[in-house]
């Protein structure tokens, strides 16, 4: 029952992210900045609500504990989102540098990707240190398993939505590039697969 509920709620999370991003991208850009910002705020609220449902079920949270836990998680959301956005941008630049054979640029981007990953690990450690103070030992052990799973699902949905938005803007050129990568399977004449290519 718990696994089924978690699967359902995670599907709803991904649906919310993808739908929100697609709707925002479909709007005309001119004069819609406030509406796009409002849409992002609504999507963020829905994601937090869905995460709260999953964690309440998985950790068997009582109301007082939930009231302490969720503000801690919410506090870190924007920081994780900023690092995820930076990571996606760096991966795109690294992919381009690898495709162009620009080893110097690629080497510098690898350093930035490593720093980004370290920053995410540090932030995750800080978040867990705070979370651990309000949970029982059993709940702390459980959240170590469940929260990264939720974070990965949300991040995957966000990345797909961002890529879909960029592909729509790129038009035929973007479709041709993706088709070419699919035909080659991410490889050029038996060479090593580009590690920064989209999975």
Phi, psi and omega in degrees: 000314181296318180296318179297316180297317180297317179298317179298314183291323177295324176296321178294322177300311182296320178297321179295315180297310184295315180296317181297315181293319181295319179295317180296321182289332183284339181289150172297143184287320186292126175073012184244013185299315181296319180293321179295320179295319178296321179296317178299319180296320179293318179297317179300318179297318179294318179299317180295322179295315180297317178298320179299319178299313183296312183291324178299318179290310185294322184262356183052055184285141169269170186298315180299320180292318178300321181295335177271323186289310190295324174298327177295312180297316181299325182299328184267350186303311183296325179293316178295321180297319180295318178293323179294320179294318178297319180299317181296319179294316179296320178298321178296316179294321179294321178299316180296317180296320179294318179297327181271355180071024181271087184295324181296312179295319181296320180298317179294322179291326176298318177301319180291323177294320177296317179296321178296316179296318179297319179297322178293320178297316180298317180294320178297320179294318179296318180298315181295323180301321178287317181299320184299330182292337184253359182249160170287169179299317180296317179294321179297319178296319182292320183291335176299330179271314189284315186296316176299326178297315179296314179302317180296318180297316180296313181298319179298318179295318179296316180297318179297319181294319179295315179296322179296320179295318180292323180295322179296321180288324183290334178068221185296325181297318179295319180295321180295319180296317179295318180297320179297318179295323180292320180296321181276348184066028180080011183232155176241108175050049175080004180285171181294138181297138178296116183291346182260003178292152179297136179294000000 
